[in-house]
Amino acid sequence: MATNTVITISRQYGSGGRFVGRKLAEALNIPFYDKELIAMAAEESGMSRELFEKADEKASNSLLYTLSMNSYLLHGMAGVPDLPLNDKVFLVQSEVIRKIADKGPCVIVGRCADYILRELPNCVNVYIYSDMEDRVARATTYYNLSADRAKEQIQKTDKKRATYYNFYTNLKWGRAENYDLSLNSAKIGIDGCVDVICRFVNCAEAVEAAKEQK
């Protein structure tokens, strides 16, 4: 199926959201971006990739972000030389995400892409979640964690992602109204999620095409 839609994937840790995103990109034959964004943002900024990996999806909890945003929009990164590293990383990644979306359809995982691209008409935002048993099973299988360590990692990572999302968007991570489609991967599996998203995107494009013909 051909598409002209940009698809963002937000996900709980262990829900299989990254697997869904990669399989979806393969099914639609469009680019997939997850950790690739780190290398692209590092190249864009001239900063080291190691710094970006350290700060990736971490909020600074700094008032400087709010105070500096207008300056950044007016003057670019040069206008906010004292901005904390995590905030610089977010701003640079935001620019990279916008440039990627401008190039055409793709799948982008995490990093508040749904919020960053909120003005983009041809964008579908998906949230993947699952029950704890399914997430623990996936974490022990793919990340070589014990069941106890998996539960701890799930709670820690979900908290980090929620803090990051809530801080940079002023929205609540995981709330249904922030996404176009929310799927329980434990109910329909990874392939089922891919199939439903493809169908949803197809319907969304059909509705948009009908609007344009009026």
ABEGO torsion letter per residue (X at the ends): XBBABBBBBBBBBGAGAAAAAAAAAAAAGBBBBBAAAAAAAAAAAGBBAAAAAAABGBBAGBAAAAAAAAAAAAAEAAABAABBAAAAAAAAAAAAAAAAAAAEBBBBBEGGAAAAAAABABBBBBBBBBBAAAAAAAAAAAAGBBAAAAAAAAAAAAAAAAAAAAAAAGBBBGBAAABABBBBAAAAEAAAAAAAAAAAAAAAAAAAAAAAAX
